[in-house]
Amino acid sequence: MGLMYQFPTNLEDPDHVIKQVGSIRLRSYGLPPIFWFYLAGILIVFFFLCLNVWNPLKKMLAIGTGLDLLLVYSLLALIIFTPLILIAFYFYEKNLVISKHSLIIIHKIFFIPFRKITYHLDDDSEFFLEHFIDSPNMARIKDEKAMKAFQNRGYFELFLIKNGKRFYLDRHSVHAQLAKIKAILESFSRS
């Protein structure tokens, strides 16, 4: 999710960097404002689609049997859960809590933690950056100046290596940003 939900790289950001005794918490940024306009547009279109199917749904609910009722309830579930799932993407937050002996990754939706992963750090633990590209496209293979903007450059992934095992932490399209996050994690894990 690091391509959309990015972590701060400046430790002076009071809203997204919370310093505590012996640890630091990095909170991911929310989506940019343009995405909220996309959400508003999607929900408006979805609302008008729901208005168009509401009367036929009521009729099918009143006179339907068996398969018709299953279809009606499935469509009602879609009408209810689609906006909730869309809005959940906008209220998703990822936290990294790093201290000398542990790294905790907390995933939240609507400010409620739903997944927590704890890694205990020891002297063998290290953070590692790796470039990932699944396949270069033709613009990258031909390497023409006019096609430079269309090249698939891939992205970078940050891993925790512990006891020879790799644990995925985050990803970013800009190497320098992820290197700054790696430096923050290393400085607090070694302090």
N, C-alpha and C positions, 0 to 999 in steps of 0.2 A: 504494500500500500504506500510505500515511500515515494512513489512517483506522484501521488496526489496529496497525501497527508505528510507534509514535511516537518522535520524537527528543527528547532532553532539551533543556530551555530554560534550565536553571540550570547555569552553568559550574562549579559546585562539586560536581557529581556525579562521584565518582572512578571509578565502574564504567562509565559511559557517555560520559564526556568525557575524552579522553586528550590532554593538552597535550604538544606536542613542540616542539623548537626551530624557530620560524618557521611552525608549522602547528598545527592542532587537528583532532582526529578525534571526530566525533559518532557513537556507536553507537546504533542503535534499541533501544528496550525490547522485551522479549519479550511474549508474550500474557499477559493477566491469569490468575491461578490458576483462575478459574472455567472457562476454556477447557480447562485440563488435565483437569478433571472431565468435561467434554464428551467429550474424547478418550478417557478411560478408559471411559466409557459406550459410545461408538461401537465401541471395540475389543472390549469384552466381547460386545456384540451380534454383531459381525462374527465373533468366535471361535465362538459357538454356531451361526451360520449355516454356517460352514465345517465344523463337526463334522457337521451334518446332510447336507451334500453329499459328505463324504469317501468313504463306502462306495460310493455310486453312481458317483463318479468313478473309483475303483479298478476297479470292474467294467467300466466303459466303456473304461478304458485296457487292460484285459486282453483284452477280446473285440472292441473297436471297430476299425473300419477307416475310412480316408479322412476323411469329414466328422465322424465321431464323435471321432476323434483330434484333429482341429482344434479341435473344441468343448472337449475335455478340456484341451488345452494352453492354449487361450484362458482358460478358467476358472481353471486353475492360475496363469497369469500375473496374473489379476485378484486372486486370493487372496494372492499374494506382493506385488504392487506397491501395492495399495490401502493397507495399513497403512504402508508406506514413504512413500508420497506424503503421507498424513495427518500422519505424524510430521515430515516435512520442513517442513510449514507451521509447526510449533512450534519448529523450529531454524533458521528463516530469520532473517537479520540483514542490515540495510542500514547501510552506513557512509558518512559524508560526511567527506572529508579536504580541508580548505580551507587554502590558503596564499596568499601574496601574488600568485602568478602562475598558480595552477591550482586547480581544483576536481575532485576525484576521487570518483566514486560507485562503491562496491564492494558487490555483492550476494553473500551467502554462504548456503550451506545446509550444515548440520552443520559449521560453522566453516571450510568450504572455499570459497574464492572461486570463483564460476562466471561472473561477469560484472563487468567493470570498464570504466567510462566516464570518460574524462579530458577536461575542458574547460580550455583555456588561457585565462586571463583577461588582458584588456588594459584600457586606459583607457576604452574604450567599453562594457565589460561592466557590466551592472547586473542586480539581482535585482528581480523584479516579482511582486506578489500579484494574483490575479484570482479573483473570485467565480464559481462555476460552479453552475448549476442547470439541469437538462435540461428539466424541466417542473414548474411548481407544481401541487400537487394541489388538490382542491376545498376542503380545510380552509384552505389559504392564500388561495385566491381569495375565499372567503366572509368570512374574517378574523373569525370568531366567537371569543369568549374561551374557550368550552368546548372548542373544537377546536384550541386553540393548540398542544397537545402533539403533534398529528398533522400539523402543517404540514411540508412538504418545504422545508427551508431550504437545501438544497444543501451545498456545501463550498467550500473555498478551495484554490487551487493556487498553488504557488511555481514561478516560471520564471526561468531565466537568459536574459537577452537579450544576444546577442552578434552584432555585425555585422548587425543587423536580423532575426536568426533567434531563435526562441523554443525553449528546451530545457527540457523538463519535469524538475523536481527532486523535488517532494514535494507532498502534499496533506494537509489537516487539516480537520476540521469546525468548529474554533474559530479564528476570525481572529486573536485575540491570541496564541495559541500559535505559529502559523505566522509571525506578525510578529516574534516573539522569535527564531525560527530565522533569519529573514531578517536581523535585526539582527546576530546572531552571524556569519553568513556575510559580511555587508558589513564588519564591523569587522576581520575577519581578512584579507579580500581587499584592504583599503585600508591595512593596517598596514605 
